Amino acid sequence: MPIKRPTELDRLQQQVIACTRCPRLVRYCRKVAKEKRRMYRDSEYWGKPLPSFGDPEAELLIVGLAPAAHGGNRTGRMFTGDRSGDFLYRALYEAGFANQPLSRDRSDGLELRGCYITAALRCAPPKNKPLPRELRNCQPYLERELQLLKRVRAVLALGRIAFDAYLRLLYSGRRGLGPSGAQIAPLPPRSSFRFGHGASFALPDGLPRLYASYHPSQQNTQTGKLTPEMMRQVLRDVRKYLGS
């Protein structure tokens, strides 16, 4: 069989994995991987920054917050090995964006279809609270992904932090985010983008349409702030837009 050559997207993910820009996060991820949670004591933790995951021809880009300390930081894949991932991938499966509803580890056969998953932060932060400078350090990786994922027409931000991180990238005045490669400005006033579950926003210059959802954290799903039907409706809205 011919050897598959790494793509630019593959090379970018290797840069992510090797990243040490945030010493606090590097120390925390390694500490969690060494100490482990009792129920995972026999697991080999990933303990490094997480690469993104999905279909390189995706029309939908999902932006999360950050890996969970004993989820993605353990398994090495976005939204894998925790309740948030269980909730999200079942919804993606039902919407036709995934080939199966379960995500346990990197070798479980999960594939995304027309969908790519990334995050505002690639390392698990202590108490799930990243520092502003850590989010800024990770921003270039998201920017580069947007340049390389040339077919993306919709961006779904999971939670306010991911929503704000994506808008911060747009408003930074960087080039190369739009399909034409032109500067993304001018944009509507920042105040016109109000985060709320199910909200969506059209953007100029051929930029992807922005959708917002509450984050599928246990805090949200167990309290009923985010229900399966609420997530399904957002994905139905995305599907309808992509089919238009």
ZIMO-V491100 format. One record per residue. N is the residue number from 1. RES is the residue in one letter. PHI is phi in degrees with one decimal (* if undefined). OMEGA is omega in radians with two decimals (999 if undefined). D_LAST is the distance of its C-alpha to the last C-alpha in Angstrom with 1 decimal. Layout:
n=[N N]
res=[RES RES]
phi=[PHI PHI]
omega=[OMEGA OMEGA]
d_last=[D_LAST D_LAST]
This chain:
n=[1 2 3 4 5 6 7 8 9 10 11 12 13 14 15 16 17 18 19 20 21 22 23 24 25 26 27 28 29 30 31 32 33 34 35 36 37 38 39 40 41 42 43 44 45 46 47 48 49 50 51 52 53 54 55 56 57 58 59 60 61 62 63 64 65 66 67 68 69 70 71 72 73 74 75 76 77 78 79 80 81 82 83 84 85 86 87 88 89 90 91 92 93 94 95 96 97 98 99 100 101 102 103 104 105 106 107 108 109 110 111 112 113 114 115 116 117 118 119 120 121 122 123 124 125 126 127 128 129 130 131 132 133 134 135 136 137 138 139 140 141 142 143 144 145 146 147 148 149 150 151 152 153 154 155 156 157 158 159 160 161 162 163 164 165 166 167 168 169 170 171 172 173 174 175 176 177 178 179 180 181 182 183 184 185 186 187 188 189 190 191 192 193 194 195 196 197 198 199 200 201 202 203 204 205 206 207 208 209 210 211 212 213 214 215 216 217 218 219 220 221 222 223 224 225 226 227 228 229 230 231 232 233 234 235 236 237 238 239 240 241 242 243 244]
res=[M P I K R P T E L D R L Q Q Q V I A C T R C P R L V R Y C R K V A K E K R R M Y R D S E Y W G K P L P S F G D P E A E L L I V G L A P A A H G G N R T G R M F T G D R S G D F L Y R A L Y E A G F A N Q P L S R D R S D G L E L R G C Y I T A A L R C A P P K N K P L P R E L R N C Q P Y L E R E L Q L L K R V R A V L A L G R I A F D A Y L R L L Y S G R R G L G P S G A Q I A P L P P R S S F R F G H G A S F A L P D G L P R L Y A S Y H P S Q Q N T Q T G K L T P E M M R Q V L R D V R K Y L G S]
phi=[* -66.5 -76.5 -76.6 -79.1 -65.6 -89.2 -60.9 -65.4 -61.5 -65.4 -61.9 -66.0 -66.7 -65.5 -59.9 -58.8 -86.9 -66.0 -133.4 -68.7 -120.3 -55.1 -60.8 -72.6 -59.6 -63.5 -66.4 -61.2 -68.6 -63.6 -61.9 -66.3 -81.9 -79.4 61.9 -93.1 -53.1 -68.7 -116.0 -62.2 -92.8 -87.7 -93.1 -74.9 -67.0 67.1 -137.7 -57.5 -94.2 -73.5 -76.0 -151.3 143.2 -87.0 -64.6 -100.4 -61.2 -99.0 -115.0 -110.4 -103.3 -113.2 -95.5 -85.4 -165.8 -63.7 -81.2 -56.9 -113.0 -106.5 -59.3 -66.1 -90.0 -89.0 84.8 -139.0 -54.9 51.5 -124.1 92.6 -146.3 -67.1 -60.7 -65.9 -56.7 -66.7 -68.2 -69.6 -64.1 -64.9 -65.6 -62.9 -64.5 -89.2 84.9 -95.4 -141.2 -85.7 -156.0 -89.8 -113.0 -142.6 -105.8 -157.1 -68.3 -111.0 -87.5 88.3 -66.4 -132.3 -97.7 -121.2 70.1 -141.6 -137.0 -116.3 -135.6 -151.7 -67.6 -132.6 -96.8 -115.6 -69.1 -92.8 -56.4 57.2 58.2 -124.1 -73.2 -83.4 -53.5 -67.8 -69.9 -64.4 -65.4 -63.4 -86.3 -56.8 -59.6 -68.0 -65.6 -58.7 -66.8 -61.6 -62.8 -71.5 -84.8 -86.8 -74.1 -100.7 -63.9 -119.4 -143.5 -119.7 -110.8 -93.1 -97.7 96.6 -65.7 -64.0 -64.8 -59.6 -66.9 -64.4 -67.0 -65.1 -60.6 -64.7 -61.3 -82.5 -73.7 77.9 -74.0 -102.1 87.2 -86.7 -83.8 -57.2 -83.0 78.5 -86.1 -60.7 -78.1 -70.0 -83.9 -113.3 -60.6 -54.9 -56.6 -64.9 -80.3 -100.8 -107.3 -65.9 -169.1 -60.7 87.3 -70.2 -144.5 -140.2 -83.2 -121.2 -78.8 60.3 73.9 -69.3 -59.4 -69.5 -99.8 -116.8 -126.4 -143.1 -60.5 -71.4 -79.4 -74.2 -60.8 -58.3 -85.0 -76.9 -78.4 -92.0 84.7 -63.6 -124.4 -104.2 -55.4 -65.8 -62.7 -68.8 -60.0 -65.2 -61.1 -69.1 -64.5 -62.0 -63.6 -59.1 -61.6 -66.3 -65.8 -85.4 -82.8]
omega=[3.13 3.13 3.13 3.14 3.11 3.11 3.07 3.12 3.08 -3.12 3.09 -3.13 3.06 3.06 3.09 -3.10 -3.09 -3.01 3.07 -3.06 -3.06 -3.07 3.14 -3.12 3.10 -3.13 -3.09 -3.13 3.13 3.14 3.12 -3.12 3.14 -3.07 3.09 2.98 -3.03 -3.10 3.13 -3.03 3.13 -3.13 3.00 -3.09 3.06 3.00 -3.13 3.01 -3.08 2.98 3.03 -2.96 3.02 -3.05 3.14 3.08 -3.03 2.97 3.10 3.03 3.09 -3.13 3.08 3.13 -3.06 3.08 3.02 -3.07 -3.12 3.04 3.14 3.13 3.07 -3.00 -3.14 3.10 -3.11 3.06 -3.11 3.07 3.08 -3.06 3.10 3.11 3.10 -3.13 -3.04 -3.05 3.05 3.12 3.13 3.09 -3.14 3.13 3.11 -3.14 3.13 -3.09 3.12 -3.05 -3.04 3.12 -3.06 -3.12 -3.03 -3.09 -3.07 3.08 -3.14 3.04 3.05 -3.09 -3.13 -3.04 3.12 -3.09 3.09 -3.12 3.09 3.13 -3.04 3.11 3.07 3.12 3.06 3.14 -3.13 -3.10 3.11 3.04 3.14 -3.12 3.10 3.05 3.09 3.13 -3.11 -3.03 -3.13 3.12 3.09 3.11 -3.12 3.09 3.12 3.09 -3.05 3.13 -2.92 -3.09 -3.10 3.11 3.13 3.06 3.10 3.13 -3.14 3.13 -3.06 -3.10 3.10 3.11 -3.14 3.14 3.13 3.12 3.12 3.09 3.13 -3.06 3.10 3.10 -3.14 -3.13 2.99 -3.13 -3.13 3.13 -3.12 -3.10 -3.10 3.09 -3.01 3.12 0.01 3.08 3.05 3.09 -3.11 -3.11 -3.12 3.12 3.13 -3.12 3.05 -3.12 3.12 3.11 3.05 -3.01 3.03 -3.12 -3.08 3.00 3.10 3.10 3.14 3.03 -3.09 3.07 -3.13 3.07 2.93 3.12 -3.12 3.08 3.10 3.12 3.14 -3.05 -3.12 3.12 -3.14 3.07 3.04 3.13 3.08 -3.13 3.10 3.11 3.11 -3.12 3.10 -3.13 3.03 3.10 3.11 3.14 -3.14 3.13 -3.12 3.12 -3.09 999]
d_last=[39.0 37.9 37.7 34.2 34.3 33.0 30.0 29.8 27.7 30.6 33.1 31.5 31.6 35.3 35.9 34.4 36.6 39.7 39.0 41.9 40.9 41.5 44.9 44.6 41.5 43.1 46.2 44.4 42.3 45.4 47.4 45.0 44.9 48.7 49.4 46.6 46.0 48.6 46.2 44.9 48.3 48.2 44.8 44.5 42.4 40.1 41.3 39.5 36.3 33.2 30.9 27.2 25.6 22.6 20.5 21.1 17.8 16.0 12.6 13.9 17.3 19.4 22.4 25.4 28.8 31.3 32.8 35.1 38.7 39.2 35.6 34.0 37.3 38.9 36.5 35.1 31.4 28.9 28.8 31.2 34.4 34.0 32.6 29.7 28.5 29.2 27.0 24.1 24.1 24.3 21.2 19.4 20.9 19.7 16.1 16.5 16.9 20.7 23.0 25.5 26.0 29.1 30.0 33.8 34.6 33.5 34.6 33.0 30.5 27.4 24.4 21.0 18.0 15.2 16.9 19.9 22.4 24.7 26.8 28.3 31.7 32.6 36.0 36.9 38.5 41.5 40.7 36.9 37.7 36.9 38.8 37.0 38.6 37.3 33.8 34.4 36.0 32.9 30.4 30.9 29.7 26.3 26.2 26.9 24.3 21.6 23.1 23.3 19.9 18.2 14.8 14.2 11.1 12.1 15.7 17.1 20.7 23.1 25.8 27.1 28.9 25.8 23.9 26.8 27.3 23.8 24.3 27.8 26.6 24.3 27.2 29.7 28.9 28.4 27.1 24.7 21.9 19.3 17.9 20.4 23.3 24.1 25.5 23.0 25.1 25.0 23.2 23.4 26.6 26.8 27.9 24.5 23.1 24.6 24.2 23.4 21.9 18.3 18.1 15.3 15.6 13.9 16.1 17.3 17.9 14.6 15.7 13.5 12.5 15.4 15.7 19.2 21.1 24.8 26.3 27.0 30.7 33.4 34.4 31.0 30.4 34.1 34.4 31.3 29.7 26.8 26.4 24.4 22.4 21.6 20.3 18.3 16.6 15.6 14.2 12.3 10.7 10.0 8.6 6.3 5.2 5.5 3.8 0.0]
